Amino acid sequence: MPEVSALAAKVLLAAFFLSFVFGAIAQRTHFCTMGALSDAYNMGDTMRLRQWALAAGVAIVGFWALAAAGQIDPAKTLYSGNRWIWLSAITGGLFFGFGMVLASGCGSKNLVRLGSGNLKALVVFLVLGVSAFATLKGITGVLRVNTVDKIAFDFPAPALLPVGIASLGGFSLQAAGLVTALVLGGGLALWALAGRGFRTFDNLLAGVGVGAVIVAAWWVSGHLGHLAEHPETLEEAFLATNSGRAEALSFVSPIAYTLDWLMFFSDKSKLLTVGIVSVAGVIAGSFAMALAGRDFRWEGFGSTEDVANHLAGGLLMGVGGVTAMGCTIGQGLSGLSTLSATSFVAVAGIVLGAIAAFRYQMWRVERMG
């Protein structure tokens, strides 16, 4: 057990370091999924969307390269269940996408904003965390389980795109995954790099850096923290994860678990996890970069409507993120890197929800004008 505890500590330290890097990169480069969609939809500017596409491409290729090298098992991640919860994914994605526009950014972006002194992000953090925990184990959780979660397809194998390709072509899962990743992930990366004026230091840092952090997080959780047989339970285990499976970065349920850990700190059953230290790491990384770049400044609400939007946005993201099993980072980069069928649907829902929110904001402006 001392060896297991020491290994768990290494996993937590590595997760904190990687999320610190993520927070610093996002603060410096303004990496933001909501901002990328807003720039593309409202102004026709795809620069930040290409950052996101490059990050996704690197994450997809990197994840399946790890799988092909035998470093991680793609069938044992948080996103590789046999149940395709398509209705939960699309519904939760819609809620989350609409909410992130109202809240001026997704969960990870609000952690970055919080690290640079934005007090509005603190309100979003609290509301998102409470609503996410309620959707995990509380009143909205009961509603979720008894409604959208009941509508799903159960497959005999993990609901991953390469699983279907492997069964059709007679390939191994790892081989099918690597080929699919090179086609889809490589295509996203090429599209991003082909953009006029895209290949600047900050854009490449955002895309390659964030994608590499996701890949490294998979290795930490799925390889470094993997025990084929835990000495206490004699069962396979992934150390310091809330799900008991391999996890990468995600920022909805982890914010809920962070609040739970802070409020019940004296309860010895409440242990630090990869998700909790990742939340702290992003805030710390953003804070350090904001100080280094002299960008740290306090910011509060400008109006009552601003308060209402952030409250509603945090609520929708908390409920939607848990229902969809992830956020723009959780499902959008970590989940999508596994080529999970649920992740594709969740990302589509997030995009549609964001577009609906953009149109709502335009309607509000026109009405007030």
C-alpha positions as CSV (number, residue, x, y, z in Angstrom):
1,M,0.0,0.0,0.0
2,P,2.8,2.6,0.6
3,E,3.9,2.0,-3.0
4,V,0.3,2.4,-4.2
5,S,0.0,5.7,-2.3
6,A,3.3,7.0,-3.7
7,L,2.1,6.1,-7.2
8,A,-1.2,7.9,-6.7
9,A,0.7,10.9,-5.5
10,K,2.8,10.9,-8.7
11,V,-0.4,10.7,-10.8
12,L,-1.9,13.7,-8.9
13,L,1.3,15.7,-9.2
14,A,1.5,14.9,-13.0
15,A,-2.2,15.9,-13.5
16,F,-1.7,19.2,-11.7
17,F,1.4,20.0,-13.8
18,L,-0.4,19.2,-17.0
19,S,-3.5,21.3,-16.1
20,F,-1.2,24.1,-15.0
21,V,0.4,24.0,-18.5
22,F,-3.1,24.0,-20.0
23,G,-4.2,27.0,-18.0
24,A,-1.0,28.9,-18.9
25,I,-1.4,28.2,-22.6
26,A,-5.1,29.1,-22.6
27,Q,-4.4,32.4,-20.8
28,R,-1.6,33.4,-23.2
29,T,-3.2,32.3,-26.5
30,H,-6.9,33.0,-25.6
31,F,-7.7,29.4,-26.5
32,C,-11.5,29.1,-26.1
33,T,-14.1,26.9,-27.7
34,M,-16.9,29.4,-27.2
35,G,-14.8,32.2,-28.6
36,A,-13.8,30.1,-31.5
37,L,-17.4,29.4,-32.4
38,S,-18.4,33.0,-31.8
39,D,-15.6,34.3,-34.1
40,A,-16.5,31.9,-36.9
41,Y,-20.3,32.4,-36.7
42,N,-20.5,36.2,-36.0
43,M,-17.4,37.5,-37.8
44,G,-16.3,34.7,-40.2
45,D,-12.9,34.6,-38.5
46,T,-11.8,30.9,-38.2
47,M,-8.4,31.5,-36.5
48,R,-9.4,30.3,-33.0
49,L,-11.5,27.5,-34.6
50,R,-8.4,26.3,-36.3
51,Q,-6.6,26.4,-32.9
52,W,-9.3,24.0,-31.6
53,A,-9.2,21.8,-34.7
54,L,-5.4,21.5,-34.4
55,A,-5.7,20.6,-30.7
56,A,-8.3,18.0,-31.6
57,G,-6.2,16.5,-34.4
58,V,-3.1,16.2,-32.2
59,A,-5.2,14.6,-29.4
60,I,-6.9,12.1,-31.7
61,V,-3.6,11.0,-33.3
62,G,-1.8,11.0,-30.0
63,F,-4.3,8.9,-28.2
64,W,-4.4,6.2,-30.8
65,A,-0.6,6.3,-31.1
66,L,-0.5,5.5,-27.4
67,A,-3.0,2.7,-27.9
68,A,-1.0,1.2,-30.8
69,A,2.1,1.3,-28.7
70,G,0.3,-0.6,-26.0
71,Q,0.6,2.3,-23.5
72,I,-3.2,2.5,-22.9
73,D,-6.3,0.4,-23.5
74,P,-8.8,2.4,-25.6
75,A,-11.6,0.1,-24.3
76,K,-11.1,1.2,-20.7
77,T,-11.6,4.9,-20.7
78,L,-14.4,7.0,-19.4
79,Y,-15.8,7.4,-22.9
80,S,-15.6,3.8,-24.1
81,G,-18.7,2.2,-22.6
82,N,-20.9,-0.2,-24.5
83,R,-23.9,2.1,-24.1
84,W,-24.4,4.8,-26.7
85,I,-26.3,7.5,-24.8
86,W,-27.1,9.6,-27.8
87,L,-30.1,11.4,-26.4
88,S,-28.3,12.4,-23.2
89,A,-25.4,13.6,-25.3
90,I,-27.4,15.7,-27.7
91,T,-29.6,17.1,-24.9
92,G,-26.8,17.8,-22.5
93,G,-24.7,19.3,-25.4
94,L,-27.5,21.7,-26.3
95,F,-27.8,22.9,-22.7
96,F,-24.1,23.2,-22.3
97,G,-23.6,25.0,-25.6
98,F,-26.3,27.6,-24.8
99,G,-25.0,28.0,-21.3
100,M,-21.4,28.6,-22.2
101,V,-22.4,31.5,-24.4
102,L,-24.5,33.1,-21.6
103,A,-21.6,32.6,-19.2
104,S,-18.9,34.1,-21.6
105,G,-17.1,30.8,-21.9
106,C,-17.2,27.1,-21.0
107,G,-16.0,25.5,-17.7
108,S,-12.3,25.5,-18.6
109,K,-12.5,29.1,-19.9
110,N,-14.1,30.3,-16.7
111,L,-11.3,28.6,-14.7
112,V,-8.8,30.5,-16.8
113,R,-10.8,33.8,-16.3
114,L,-10.9,33.1,-12.6
115,G,-7.1,32.7,-12.5
116,S,-6.7,36.1,-14.1
117,G,-9.0,37.9,-11.6
118,N,-12.5,37.7,-13.1
119,L,-15.0,37.5,-10.3
120,K,-17.8,36.7,-12.7
121,A,-16.1,33.4,-13.4
122,L,-16.1,32.7,-9.6
123,V,-19.9,32.9,-9.7
124,V,-20.1,30.6,-12.7
125,F,-17.7,28.2,-10.9
126,L,-20.0,28.0,-7.9
127,V,-23.3,27.7,-9.8
128,L,-21.8,25.2,-12.3
129,G,-20.4,23.1,-9.5
130,V,-23.6,23.0,-7.5
131,S,-25.8,22.2,-10.5
132,A,-23.3,19.6,-11.8
133,F,-23.4,17.8,-8.4
134,A,-27.2,17.9,-8.3
135,T,-27.2,16.3,-11.8
136,L,-24.7,13.7,-10.6
137,K,-26.4,12.7,-7.4
138,G,-29.3,15.1,-6.7
139,I,-32.7,16.2,-7.9
140,T,-31.7,16.8,-11.6
141,G,-29.7,13.6,-11.4
142,V,-33.0,11.7,-10.7
143,L,-34.6,13.5,-13.6
144,R,-31.7,12.7,-15.9
145,V,-31.7,9.0,-15.0
146,N,-35.4,8.6,-15.5
147,T,-35.6,10.5,-18.8
148,V,-32.9,10.9,-21.4
149,D,-30.5,8.3,-20.0
150,K,-33.1,5.6,-20.6
151,I,-33.0,6.2,-24.4
152,A,-29.8,4.6,-25.6
153,F,-28.3,1.8,-27.8
154,D,-26.5,-1.1,-26.1
155,F,-23.6,-2.5,-28.2
156,P,-21.8,-5.8,-27.6
157,A,-18.5,-3.8,-27.7
158,P,-17.3,-0.3,-26.8
159,A,-19.1,2.4,-28.7
160,L,-16.0,3.6,-30.5
161,L,-15.8,4.4,-34.2
162,P,-12.7,2.2,-34.7
163,V,-14.5,-0.8,-33.2
164,G,-17.0,-0.8,-36.0
165,I,-14.2,-0.4,-38.6
166,A,-12.1,-3.2,-37.0
167,S,-15.1,-5.6,-37.2
168,L,-15.8,-4.8,-40.8
169,G,-12.2,-5.0,-42.0
170,G,-10.9,-7.7,-39.7
171,F,-8.3,-5.4,-38.2
172,S,-7.2,-5.1,-34.6
173,L,-8.8,-2.3,-32.6
174,Q,-5.4,-0.5,-32.3
175,A,-4.7,-0.7,-36.0
176,A,-8.2,0.4,-37.0
177,G,-8.0,3.2,-34.5
178,L,-4.6,4.5,-35.7
179,V,-5.6,4.5,-39.3
180,T,-8.9,6.3,-38.5
181,A,-7.0,8.8,-36.3
182,L,-4.5,9.6,-39.0
183,V,-7.4,10.2,-41.5
184,L,-9.7,12.3,-39.2
185,G,-7.1,13.8,-36.8
186,G,-4.6,14.4,-39.6
187,G,-7.4,16.0,-41.7
188,L,-8.3,18.4,-38.9
189,A,-4.6,19.3,-38.3
190,L,-4.0,19.9,-42.0
191,W,-7.1,22.1,-42.3
192,A,-6.0,24.1,-39.4
193,L,-2.4,24.6,-40.6
194,A,-3.6,25.5,-44.1
195,G,-5.3,28.7,-42.8
196,R,-3.9,31.9,-44.1
197,G,-1.8,33.5,-41.4
198,F,-2.5,30.7,-38.9
199,R,1.1,29.4,-38.4
200,T,2.1,31.9,-35.7
201,F,3.8,30.9,-32.5
202,D,0.7,31.5,-30.3
203,N,-1.6,29.6,-32.7
204,L,0.7,26.6,-32.9
205,L,1.3,26.8,-29.1
206,A,-2.5,26.7,-28.6
207,G,-3.2,23.8,-31.0
208,V,-0.2,21.6,-30.5
209,G,0.2,22.5,-26.8
210,V,-3.3,21.8,-25.7
211,G,-3.5,18.6,-27.9
212,A,-0.3,17.4,-26.4
213,V,-1.5,18.1,-22.8
214,I,-4.6,15.9,-23.5
215,V,-2.4,13.1,-24.9
216,A,-0.1,13.3,-21.8
217,A,-3.1,13.3,-19.5
218,W,-4.3,10.0,-21.1
219,W,-0.9,8.5,-20.5
220,V,-0.8,9.6,-16.9
221,S,-4.2,8.3,-16.1
222,G,-4.3,5.2,-18.4
223,H,-0.7,4.0,-18.0
224,L,1.2,5.6,-15.1
225,G,-1.9,5.2,-12.8
226,H,-3.0,1.8,-14.1
227,L,-2.8,-1.2,-11.8
228,A,-3.5,-4.6,-13.3
229,E,-4.4,-5.8,-9.7
230,H,-4.9,-3.5,-6.8
231,P,-3.4,-5.0,-3.6
232,E,-6.5,-4.3,-1.6
233,T,-9.3,-5.3,-4.0
234,L,-7.3,-7.6,-6.3
235,E,-9.1,-6.0,-9.2
236,E,-7.9,-3.7,-12.0
237,A,-7.7,-0.1,-11.0
238,F,-7.0,3.4,-12.4
239,L,-5.6,5.4,-9.5
240,A,-7.0,8.8,-8.3
241,T,-9.9,8.9,-10.8
242,N,-13.6,9.6,-9.9
243,S,-14.9,7.2,-12.5
244,G,-12.5,4.3,-11.8
245,R,-11.5,4.3,-15.5
246,A,-8.8,6.2,-17.5
247,E,-9.6,9.9,-17.7
248,A,-8.1,12.9,-19.3
249,L,-9.0,16.6,-18.8
250,S,-12.6,17.6,-18.2
251,F,-14.1,20.5,-16.2
252,V,-17.8,19.9,-15.2
253,S,-18.0,17.0,-12.9
254,P,-14.5,17.8,-11.6
255,I,-15.7,21.2,-10.5
256,A,-18.5,19.5,-8.6
257,Y,-16.1,17.1,-6.9
258,T,-13.8,20.1,-6.1
259,L,-16.6,21.8,-4.2
260,D,-17.5,18.5,-2.5
261,W,-13.9,18.0,-1.4
262,L,-13.6,21.6,-0.1
263,M,-16.9,21.4,1.9
264,F,-16.3,17.9,3.4
265,F,-12.5,18.2,3.7
266,S,-12.5,16.6,7.2
267,D,-14.3,13.5,5.9
268,K,-11.3,11.1,5.3
269,S,-13.3,9.3,2.5
270,K,-13.0,12.5,0.4
271,L,-9.8,12.0,-1.5
272,L,-8.0,14.1,-4.1
273,T,-8.5,13.0,-7.6
274,V,-7.1,13.8,-11.1
275,G,-10.2,16.0,-11.8
276,I,-9.9,18.0,-8.6
277,V,-6.2,18.8,-9.0
278,S,-6.8,19.6,-12.6
279,V,-9.3,22.3,-11.6
280,A,-6.7,23.8,-9.3
281,G,-4.0,23.4,-11.9
282,V,-5.8,25.4,-14.5
283,I,-6.5,28.3,-12.1
284,A,-2.9,28.3,-11.0
285,G,-1.5,28.2,-14.5
286,S,-3.7,31.0,-15.7
287,F,-2.8,33.1,-12.6
288,A,0.9,32.6,-13.2
289,M,0.7,33.5,-16.8
290,A,-1.6,36.5,-16.1
291,L,1.0,37.8,-13.6
292,A,3.9,37.2,-16.0
293,G,2.1,39.0,-18.8
294,R,0.8,41.7,-16.5
295,D,-2.8,40.8,-17.5
296,F,-4.1,40.1,-14.0
297,R,-7.0,42.5,-13.2
298,W,-10.1,42.3,-11.1
299,E,-13.4,42.3,-13.1
300,G,-17.0,42.2,-11.9
301,F,-20.5,42.4,-13.3
302,G,-21.6,45.3,-15.4
303,S,-25.3,45.0,-15.0
304,T,-28.2,43.0,-13.5
305,E,-28.7,41.3,-16.9
306,D,-25.0,40.3,-16.9
307,V,-25.5,38.6,-13.5
308,A,-28.6,36.8,-14.7
309,N,-26.8,35.6,-17.8
310,H,-23.9,34.2,-15.9
311,L,-26.2,32.5,-13.3
312,A,-28.3,30.9,-16.1
313,G,-25.2,30.0,-18.0
314,G,-23.5,28.3,-15.1
315,L,-26.7,26.3,-14.3
316,L,-27.1,25.1,-17.9
317,M,-23.5,24.1,-18.1
318,G,-23.6,22.2,-14.9
319,V,-26.8,20.2,-15.8
320,G,-25.8,19.9,-19.5
321,G,-22.2,18.9,-18.9
322,V,-23.0,16.0,-16.6
323,T,-25.9,14.9,-18.8
324,A,-23.6,14.9,-21.9
325,M,-20.8,13.3,-19.9
326,G,-18.4,16.1,-20.6
327,C,-17.8,19.7,-21.7
328,T,-16.0,21.3,-24.6
329,I,-12.7,19.8,-23.2
330,G,-14.1,16.6,-21.7
331,Q,-16.2,15.5,-24.6
332,G,-14.8,17.9,-27.2
333,L,-11.1,17.0,-26.9
334,S,-10.6,14.2,-24.4
335,G,-13.7,12.2,-25.5
336,L,-13.3,13.0,-29.2
337,S,-9.7,11.8,-29.1
338,T,-11.0,8.3,-28.3
339,L,-13.3,8.5,-31.3
340,S,-16.3,7.8,-29.1
341,A,-19.7,7.8,-30.8
342,T,-21.2,9.6,-27.8
343,S,-18.5,12.3,-28.0
344,F,-19.4,13.1,-31.7
345,V,-23.0,13.6,-30.7
346,A,-22.2,15.7,-27.7
347,V,-19.9,18.0,-29.7
348,A,-22.6,18.4,-32.3
349,G,-25.1,19.3,-29.5
350,I,-22.7,21.9,-28.0
351,V,-22.2,23.6,-31.4
352,L,-25.9,23.7,-32.1
353,G,-26.6,25.0,-28.5
354,A,-24.0,27.8,-29.0
355,I,-25.5,28.8,-32.4
356,A,-28.9,29.0,-30.8
357,A,-27.5,31.2,-28.0
358,F,-25.8,33.5,-30.6
359,R,-29.1,33.9,-32.3
360,Y,-30.8,34.6,-29.0
361,Q,-28.3,37.3,-28.2
362,M,-28.8,38.9,-31.6
363,W,-32.6,38.9,-31.0
364,R,-32.1,40.6,-27.7
365,V,-29.9,43.3,-29.2
366,E,-32.4,43.9,-32.0
367,R,-35.3,44.0,-29.6
368,M,-33.5,46.5,-27.3
369,G,-32.6,48.6,-30.4
